[in-house]
Amino acid sequence: NMLAFSEPIWGAFNDNCIFIEIVRHPVHMVKQQYLNMTNLIGTERSFTVHFSYKGKEVPYYAYEWRSEYIKMSPMDRVIFFINYITEKIKLVKGKIRQKYKNSILTIPFEPFVLNPEATIKLVSKMLKADLTSETLRVMTEQNVPRLKVGEGKDLGIYKRRGWSAPSKDSNERSEIYKKRNDISKEASDEIMCLLDRLSEEYEEEYWVPG
């Protein structure tokens, strides 16, 4: 999300700045963001800058849609936020790429964890940093490469952030459908249409679940 608000960074570092952006299928992003919205935002554990609006604590990134924010359910807020950030990043990337050529590398999470070799080499070249045994060690710890996108490391902290292992008999598309169905139980029809559009755009540009 930092890329959406990164213009001061580019102003300070100019051509010395290289930004690596990780994107992910919108449906896969919802659960963790939902847990943040319901359990973290507005508490003393949150380091996000907030402001007060009509007696409510609102995170800084919702300033432009603060009226909608305080009226929405937590699930609707999450999906609206993902759309807001996605659109804002598109605008910022357009400005930055006009001024700073080849300074942003966008990495779709799903293709990367399934087949990381080409991307790792590209990152190494872009950063002018050699691949080392430490790189390979960290990748192995995170189960990269993996056979399924959701086959991450089975840790308590990941589970608390919404991770769960994929079903053994599922494929990537059925995992998306399952998560979408769970989301639809708490989101409005209007906002679900927004999520579906985001998903279609992501799949057209980055990754089609098999």
DRENDO-1510 file (C-alpha; in Angstrom, 1 decimal, always signed):
<recs>
REC; n; res; u; v; w
REC; 1; ASN; +0.0; +0.0; +0.0 .
REC; 2; MET; +3.0; +2.3; +0.5 .
REC; 3; LEU; +3.3; +2.9; -3.3 .
REC; 4; ALA; -0.1; +4.8; -3.2 .
REC; 5; PHE; +1.5; +7.4; -0.9 .
REC; 6; SER; +5.1; +7.2; -2.2 .
REC; 7; GLU; +5.5; +10.5; -4.0 .
REC; 8; PRO; +7.4; +12.2; -1.2 .
REC; 9; ILE; +9.9; +9.3; -1.3 .
REC; 10; TRP; +10.5; +9.8; -5.0 .
REC; 11; GLY; +10.8; +13.5; -4.4 .
REC; 12; ALA; +13.6; +12.8; -1.9 .
REC; 13; PHE; +15.5; +10.1; -3.7 .
REC; 14; ASN; +14.7; +10.6; -7.4 .
REC; 15; ASP; +16.5; +8.1; -9.7 .
REC; 16; ASN; +18.1; +6.5; -6.7 .
REC; 17; CYS; +14.8; +5.0; -5.6 .
REC; 18; ILE; +13.7; +1.5; -6.8 .
REC; 19; PHE; +10.3; +0.3; -5.7 .
REC; 20; ILE; +9.3; -3.3; -5.6 .
REC; 21; GLU; +5.5; -3.7; -5.5 .
REC; 22; ILE; +3.9; -7.0; -4.5 .
REC; 23; VAL; +0.3; -7.4; -5.7 .
REC; 24; ARG; -2.1; -10.2; -4.9 .
REC; 25; HIS; -5.5; -11.5; -6.0 .
REC; 26; PRO; -8.1; -9.3; -4.3 .
REC; 27; VAL; -10.0; -12.2; -2.9 .
REC; 28; HIS; -6.9; -13.5; -1.1 .
REC; 29; MET; -6.4; -10.1; +0.5 .
REC; 30; VAL; -9.8; -9.6; +2.1 .
REC; 31; LYS; -9.5; -11.9; +5.2 .
REC; 32; GLN; -6.4; -10.4; +6.6 .
REC; 33; GLN; -7.6; -6.8; +5.9 .
REC; 34; TYR; -10.9; -7.7; +7.5 .
REC; 35; LEU; -9.2; -8.9; +10.7 .
REC; 36; ASN; -7.2; -5.7; +10.8 .
REC; 37; MET; -10.4; -3.6; +10.4 .
REC; 38; THR; -12.2; -5.5; +13.2 .
REC; 39; ASN; -9.4; -6.3; +15.6 .
REC; 40; LEU; -6.6; -3.7; +15.1 .
REC; 41; ILE; -7.8; -0.4; +13.6 .
REC; 42; GLY; -8.7; +2.1; +16.4 .
REC; 43; THR; -6.9; +0.2; +19.1 .
REC; 44; GLU; -3.6; +1.0; +21.0 .
REC; 45; ARG; -1.9; -1.8; +19.0 .
REC; 46; SER; -2.4; +0.0; +15.7 .
REC; 47; PHE; +0.5; +2.1; +14.5 .
REC; 48; THR; -1.6; +3.6; +11.6 .
REC; 49; VAL; -2.2; +7.3; +11.8 .
REC; 50; HIS; -5.8; +8.1; +12.6 .
REC; 51; PHE; -8.0; +11.2; +12.7 .
REC; 52; SER; -11.3; +11.9; +14.4 .
REC; 53; TYR; -14.4; +12.4; +12.3 .
REC; 54; LYS; -17.8; +12.8; +13.7 .
REC; 55; GLY; -16.7; +11.1; +16.9 .
REC; 56; LYS; -15.1; +8.1; +15.1 .
REC; 57; GLU; -11.5; +7.1; +14.7 .
REC; 58; VAL; -10.7; +6.9; +11.0 .
REC; 59; PRO; -7.4; +5.7; +9.4 .
REC; 60; TYR; -5.5; +8.2; +7.3 .
REC; 61; TYR; -6.0; +6.3; +4.1 .
REC; 62; ALA; -9.8; +6.7; +4.4 .
REC; 63; TYR; -9.7; +10.5; +4.5 .
REC; 64; GLU; -11.0; +11.0; +1.0 .
REC; 65; TRP; -13.9; +8.6; +1.7 .
REC; 66; ARG; -14.4; +9.3; +5.4 .
REC; 67; SER; -18.1; +9.8; +5.2 .
REC; 68; GLU; -18.6; +6.4; +3.5 .
REC; 69; TYR; -16.1; +4.8; +5.9 .
REC; 70; ILE; -18.1; +5.5; +9.1 .
REC; 71; LYS; -21.3; +4.2; +7.5 .
REC; 72; MET; -19.9; +1.0; +6.1 .
REC; 73; SER; -19.8; -2.5; +7.6 .
REC; 74; PRO; -16.2; -3.8; +8.3 .
REC; 75; MET; -16.3; -6.1; +5.2 .
REC; 76; ASP; -17.5; -3.3; +2.9 .
REC; 77; ARG; -14.8; -1.1; +4.2 .
REC; 78; VAL; -12.2; -3.7; +3.4 .
REC; 79; ILE; -13.3; -4.2; -0.2 .
REC; 80; PHE; -13.8; -0.5; -0.8 .
REC; 81; PHE; -10.3; +0.1; +0.6 .
REC; 82; ILE; -8.7; -2.4; -1.7 .
REC; 83; ASN; -10.4; -0.7; -4.7 .
REC; 84; TYR; -9.4; +2.7; -3.5 .
REC; 85; ILE; -5.7; +1.7; -3.0 .
REC; 86; THR; -5.7; -0.1; -6.4 .
REC; 87; GLU; -7.0; +3.0; -8.2 .
REC; 88; LYS; -4.7; +5.4; -6.4 .
REC; 89; ILE; -1.6; +3.2; -7.1 .
REC; 90; LYS; -2.5; +3.2; -10.8 .
REC; 91; LEU; -2.5; +7.0; -10.8 .
REC; 92; VAL; +0.8; +7.3; -8.9 .
REC; 93; LYS; +2.5; +4.7; -11.0 .
REC; 94; GLY; +1.6; +6.6; -14.1 .
REC; 95; LYS; +3.1; +9.8; -12.8 .
REC; 96; ILE; +6.3; +8.0; -11.5 .
REC; 97; ARG; +6.9; +6.0; -14.7 .
REC; 98; GLN; +6.8; +9.2; -16.8 .
REC; 99; LYS; +9.5; +10.7; -14.7 .
REC; 100; TYR; +11.6; +7.8; -13.5 .
REC; 101; LYS; +12.0; +5.0; -16.0 .
REC; 102; ASN; +12.2; +1.4; -14.9 .
REC; 103; SER; +12.1; +2.2; -11.2 .
REC; 104; ILE; +9.1; +0.2; -10.2 .
REC; 105; LEU; +8.9; -3.6; -10.4 .
REC; 106; THR; +5.5; -5.1; -9.9 .
REC; 107; ILE; +5.5; -8.8; -8.7 .
REC; 108; PRO; +2.3; -10.7; -8.7 .
REC; 109; PHE; +2.4; -12.9; -5.6 .
REC; 110; GLU; +0.8; -16.0; -7.0 .
REC; 111; PRO; +3.1; -16.6; -10.0 .
REC; 112; PHE; +6.1; -15.8; -7.9 .
REC; 113; VAL; +5.5; -18.4; -5.1 .
REC; 114; LEU; +4.7; -21.0; -7.8 .
REC; 115; ASN; +7.6; -20.3; -10.0 .
REC; 116; PRO; +10.0; -17.7; -8.5 .
REC; 117; GLU; +13.2; -18.3; -10.5 .
REC; 118; ALA; +12.8; -15.6; -13.2 .
REC; 119; THR; +11.6; -13.0; -10.8 .
REC; 120; ILE; +14.4; -13.6; -8.3 .
REC; 121; LYS; +16.9; -13.1; -11.1 .
REC; 122; LEU; +15.2; -9.9; -12.2 .
REC; 123; VAL; +15.2; -8.5; -8.7 .
REC; 124; SER; +18.8; -9.4; -8.3 .
REC; 125; LYS; +19.7; -7.6; -11.5 .
REC; 126; MET; +17.6; -4.6; -10.7 .
REC; 127; LEU; +19.1; -4.2; -7.2 .
REC; 128; LYS; +22.6; -5.1; -8.4 .
REC; 129; ALA; +22.8; -7.7; -5.7 .
REC; 130; ASP; +24.0; -11.3; -6.1 .
REC; 131; LEU; +21.8; -14.2; -5.1 .
REC; 132; THR; +23.3; -16.0; -2.1 .
REC; 133; SER; +22.7; -19.1; +0.0 .
REC; 134; GLU; +20.7; -16.9; +2.4 .
REC; 135; THR; +18.3; -16.0; -0.4 .
REC; 136; LEU; +17.7; -19.7; -1.0 .
REC; 137; ARG; +17.4; -20.4; +2.7 .
REC; 138; VAL; +14.7; -17.8; +3.2 .
REC; 139; MET; +12.8; -19.1; +0.2 .
REC; 140; THR; +12.9; -22.6; +1.5 .
REC; 141; GLU; +11.7; -21.5; +4.9 .
REC; 142; GLN; +8.7; -19.9; +3.2 .
REC; 143; ASN; +8.0; -22.9; +1.1 .
REC; 144; VAL; +8.9; -21.2; -2.2 .
REC; 145; PRO; +8.4; -22.5; -4.8 .
REC; 146; ARG; +5.2; -24.4; -3.9 .
REC; 147; LEU; +2.6; -26.4; -5.6 .
REC; 148; LYS; -0.3; -24.3; -4.5 .
REC; 149; VAL; -0.5; -20.6; -3.8 .
REC; 150; GLY; -1.9; -21.2; -0.3 .
REC; 151; GLU; +0.8; -23.7; +0.8 .
REC; 152; GLY; +2.5; -21.2; +3.1 .
REC; 153; LYS; +4.4; -21.9; +6.3 .
REC; 154; ASP; +2.1; -23.2; +9.1 .
REC; 155; LEU; +2.8; -20.7; +11.8 .
REC; 156; GLY; +0.5; -19.3; +14.5 .
REC; 157; ILE; +1.1; -15.7; +13.4 .
REC; 158; TYR; +0.0; -16.5; +9.9 .
REC; 159; LYS; -3.2; -18.2; +11.1 .
REC; 160; ARG; -4.0; -15.2; +13.3 .
REC; 161; ARG; -3.7; -13.1; +10.2 .
REC; 162; GLY; -6.2; -15.2; +8.3 .
REC; 163; TRP; -4.1; -17.9; +6.7 .
REC; 164; SER; -5.4; -21.5; +6.4 .
REC; 165; ALA; -4.0; -24.4; +4.4 .
REC; 166; PRO; -5.8; -25.1; +1.1 .
REC; 167; SER; -7.9; -28.3; +0.9 .
REC; 168; LYS; -6.0; -31.2; -0.6 .
REC; 169; ASP; -8.6; -31.9; -3.3 .
REC; 170; SER; -9.0; -28.2; -4.3 .
REC; 171; ASN; -7.5; -26.2; -7.1 .
REC; 172; GLU; -6.7; -22.5; -7.3 .
REC; 173; ARG; -10.1; -21.6; -8.7 .
REC; 174; SER; -12.1; -23.5; -6.2 .
REC; 175; GLU; -10.1; -21.8; -3.4 .
REC; 176; ILE; -11.0; -18.4; -4.8 .
REC; 177; TYR; -14.7; -19.4; -5.1 .
REC; 178; LYS; -14.7; -20.7; -1.5 .
REC; 179; LYS; -13.2; -17.5; -0.1 .
REC; 180; ARG; -15.5; -15.3; -2.3 .
REC; 181; ASN; -18.5; -17.2; -0.9 .
REC; 182; ASP; -17.4; -16.6; +2.7 .
REC; 183; ILE; -16.9; -12.9; +1.9 .
REC; 184; SER; -20.3; -12.5; +0.3 .
REC; 185; LYS; -22.0; -13.5; +3.6 .
REC; 186; GLU; -20.8; -10.2; +5.2 .
REC; 187; ALA; -20.6; -7.8; +2.2 .
REC; 188; SER; -23.3; -5.9; +0.5 .
REC; 189; ASP; -24.3; -6.8; -3.1 .
REC; 190; GLU; -23.0; -3.5; -4.4 .
REC; 191; ILE; -19.6; -4.1; -2.8 .
REC; 192; MET; -19.4; -7.7; -4.0 .
REC; 193; CYS; -19.8; -6.4; -7.6 .
REC; 194; LEU; -16.8; -4.2; -6.9 .
REC; 195; LEU; -14.8; -7.2; -5.7 .
REC; 196; ASP; -15.7; -9.2; -8.7 .
REC; 197; ARG; -14.6; -6.4; -11.0 .
REC; 198; LEU; -11.3; -6.1; -9.1 .
REC; 199; SER; -10.8; -9.9; -9.4 .
REC; 200; GLU; -11.5; -9.9; -13.2 .
REC; 201; GLU; -9.0; -7.0; -13.7 .
REC; 202; TYR; -6.4; -8.8; -11.7 .
REC; 203; GLU; -6.8; -12.0; -13.5 .
REC; 204; GLU; -6.6; -10.3; -16.9 .
REC; 205; GLU; -3.4; -8.5; -16.0 .
REC; 206; TYR; -1.5; -10.9; -13.7 .
REC; 207; TRP; -2.7; -14.4; -12.9 .
REC; 208; VAL; -5.5; -16.7; -13.9 .
REC; 209; PRO; -6.3; -19.3; -11.1 .
REC; 210; GLY; -6.1; -22.9; -12.5 .
</recs>
